[in-house]
Structures are given as structure tokens and as C-alpha cells.
Amino acid sequence: MTPAALIETAVLLGLLVLAGGGYAGLYGYGRLRARPALVAAATACWIAALAIALAIAVVTPLDAGWKVLVVVSAIVYAVIPPATWRYLERLHVAEGEGP
Amino acid sequence: MYRSQKLSLRYFTAAIVLFGVMILFGLLSALYYLYPSMLFNVFNFSTSKILHIDTLVIWLLMAFMGAVYWYLPKELGHEVVGMRLAEITFWVFCAVVAVVALVFVFVQYGSANEFTLWFINQGRKYVEAPRWATIGVVAVMLVFAYNVIGTAVKARRMTGIMWVLVLDLIPLLIVYLDAFPAPTNMSVDLYWWWWLVHMWVESTWEVLIGCVMALVLMDVMGTSRRIVEAWLYIEVMLVLGAGILGLGHHYFWIGTPRYWLGIGGFFSALEPLPLLGMVIHSIYDAGMHRMKTANRPAFYWITAEAFGNFIGAGVWGFMMTLPQINLFSHGTQWTVSHGHFAFYGAYVCGVLAVFYVAKQKTAGTEFLDGRAWKWSFGLFNFGMIGMVMGLLIAGMAQAFYGRAIGGSTLMAFTQASENPWFIAGMYARMGFGVIFALGYVVLVYDLLTAPRRVPAPQTPMEPA
């Protein structure tokens, strides 16, 4: 791994998780305030996360196994916020605390 | 107020004092990077760093214990069993910490023999306290376990949170025993030492703070027991699922078999996934309960914990957890940056929320708010973000120049330490460290002064 590739790869890995966090944060806030624009921005964040994962797969010198793991992680990111939200809603409704 | 809650206030006081000591020696340690010959042969950098890190471990442990003593009688509807013993061990704990600190300051180190091991410094990173003191800590933890389990038995009541807490006490006690052996083979020593550092601090503590936060959420936000317990079970499952084998990322370069590269990298890569769920949960709960909270500082610190944990452990951790990156980044200021952010997010924010819960109850005010806590909150967060950014830049410079270009030689290390990027990062860390310290001063001021009588909001804000 070249010195430049080291920094590039690390930054891309960090940005991948940050974009995932942006997706989760915007999705949650958008659903909370019922603002479709925020949910759309959340989707854009997830697309950015996927693009970063693909960039990691194409550009960086990581081993193939790690590249697959990174891309699969980015795909799994798509599911986590909506699934968590649905679970929370069900749980809170069952407790009489629903929105 | 229960007798155990009075004890917990003493634990909180001791924790806050040690928090200050930790910051003081953190600032001193940071100064050594700017003035390497400072206090040469008078007070070494290594001792300053020991005091910084060991007080971190102890103040958080004391705060956790205080939090459990605070909530235990409320949770079980029964005064804590063995209070006299608990009160004695509190003073024993304080005395042990004070004596060890004095030995570290005035004696610092000794010859490589049994006397040093028992009475001056064990020589194992993060658990440097001499062996007699380590035995003392085990005794304190045993009494703590007796208090918790004995109270549950006496009260004839077990909640979901209590089950998790009691089961967590087993590894909390057993894994700490790993502080004792002193194998002469460095690989064997590090192999087990990481059980102590990773399993104790990153797994059993995660579960412990999870229990504490579950109790705080019910208290501060009025979240139902079923909801917090459901999340606590999920958290325990995820911590144990990804966290235990995530230990492998510490085994990359200590002489362990090659398969740890795959195991450690894979399970570490899974660790950000549950953190995304936590971000969603915190937003949901924040929205649902925003105006129902009667303790605004505690509420903000709880929210900060979710985000701090995500960024510090998730983003910062994932940047450097894969073996091909970690080969260059481990042992640099990059890992220091991750460590600072992750500890702050995962533990410090949660513990500060508990301090404000106790403040509200002791002050007897129905609604806790004000201005000072906002300053403290802002200074702490601004200071921490600045520090970790400075450390990240310095660490990347070390990995880039010292490791990737220089090939990890001593000369390359020295040259990287003189690199302008490294020096700039260290200055930034120092400056933002001072800001963080100011946050501490305001926190102490805010906790010590009586709260202003702020009327609770009469009209609910926007519904969630």
C-alpha cells in the first residue's frame, strides 16, 4: 500500500460510516417530523455511502475479501434505519406511547 | 433519600475529583509532546500518562458504581444490603487510589523485582497500580457484587435490567483478575492483557453503562420499562456478538496466528452496524420525549452519548480497523484520537447525565435547566472534537511519514515526530484540551451551585 493510498483508503472508510450515520440521522429526523425532503436527503446519503463503498472496491488496494465486506455493509446500511424505526414504532404503540 | 444514594453521592464526588486529575495529567502529557525535555529526570512523561489513563479507568468505574448504588434501591424497592461494608470499602477505595497516586508521583518506578511489582508499579499498561492495590480493587468489586446480588435476593425481586447487571458482574470480576499474571513471553502477556483492556473496558463496561442508561432513560424521559429492556437485550446481544471477537483487531501485530487478521477485521467491521440503530433510537426517543423531560442537561448528555459513540467508535474506529490500514496506524496518535473520542462518547457523556440526575434529586427541583450546563456541554464537546481532530492529523502524519514512507524505523519515528503536520496536530490537541478543561471547571461550578428555579414548560412543544 502506498502512503497516499493508506490515507485515501482510511478516509474513504471513515466517510462510508459517516454517510451511513448521515442516512440514519436524516431518515430518523425526517420520519419524526414527517418531512419527505429530509427522508429524500437521507436516501441521498445512503447512495453516497454506496458510492463510497464502490469507490473503495475499485480504487483502494484492500484485499478482495475486505472489499466485498465493505460493499455488503453499505447495502445492509439501507435496511437498518427503516427496520429500526418500524420496530420502535411497534414497541411504542404497544406501550401506548405511539406518535 | 436512601442510605445507598448518599453513598453514591460520595462516589460521584470522588469520580468528579478524579475526572479533574485525569484532565490535569492529560494536559501535562500533551505538553510533553510540545516540550519533550520538560521535567526531564524529575517527572517523566510515562508517569504522567499512567496517571492520565489510570484515573480515567478509576473515575469511570467509581461513577458506574455510584450510579448503581443510586438506582438499586429504587429499582428493587429495597435498601441496599451490606451498606456498612459498602461505606467502608468506599473509603478503602479512596485511600488505595490516593496512596497509589502518591507513589506514582513521588516514587514513580523501581527496580525490576518483586518489591516493585507489589508496592510501586506492576508495569502492565493501564493496570500499573501495584499488586496490593489491585487486590484492594478486587475486594471493593466483590463487596459491590455482594451489595447488588444480596439486595436482589433480599428484595425477592429481579427485573430484566437487574438480570443483565448481575450477569455482567461475573465477567466484570473475573476478567479483572487478568490484571495479575505477569508472563515473561510478551505475546502471551499481550494476548491476555487485551482480554482485560478490550473485554473488561469495551464489553463488560458497555453492558454496565447500558444498564445504567436504561435506568436513566426511565427516570429522565419516562420511557417504559418494556422498551428500555428490549433495547438493553438487543444491545447486549450485539455487544457480545460483534464485540467479543472484535477483540481480534488488537491481535493483529502481537505475535498471534494469522487467522486473527480475518476474525478481528470481520467482526470489527460489523461493529458500526448496531451504532446506526442507536442513532435512530436516540432520534426517536428525543422526538418522542423532548418536552417531557424534567432534566434538560441529563437529556442532552444522553443524546450526546448516542452520537459521540457512533462517531468516536464507529467512524473513527472503522477508519483504522481493517488489518491493511491498521498495520500503519496502530500505536500512533491516530489510535489515541479514536480512544479519546470513543471513551468520551460511550462512557463520559452517559456518566455526566447521571451526575445531573443526582443533582436534580438532591436539589429537590422539579425542572432542571439553566445556562451553566450549556456552557459546560458546549466547551466539553467543542474541546473534545478539536482534540480528536488534532490527534487524527498528528496520527495520520505519523502513519504516512513514519510508517508508510519511513518503514517504521526509529529514525522514521523521530522524523515523523518533527513533521510540521504532527507538531500542528499536537498544538491543536493542547489548545482544545484547555477548552475541554474549561468545560470541566464550568461543570464543577454548575454541579456545586444550587439550580435556578426554572418553571417547567407549561405547553407541550411540537408533538412527535
Interface residues (C-beta under 8 A of the other chain):
Chain A: M1 T2 P3 L6 I7 T9 A10 V11 L13 G14 L16 V17 L18 G20 G21 Y23 A24 G25 Y27 G28 Y29 L32 R33 P61 L62 D63 G65 W66 L69 V70 S73 V76 Y77 I80 P81 T84 W85 L88 L91 H92 A94 E95 E97 P99
Chain B: S224 R226 I227 A230 G262 G265 F266 A269 L270 P272 L273 L275 L276 G277 V279 I280 H281 I283 Y284 G287 M288 F310 I311 G314 V315 W316 F318 M319 M320 L322 Q324 I325 F328 S329 M396 A399 F400 Y401 A404 I405 E462 P463 A464
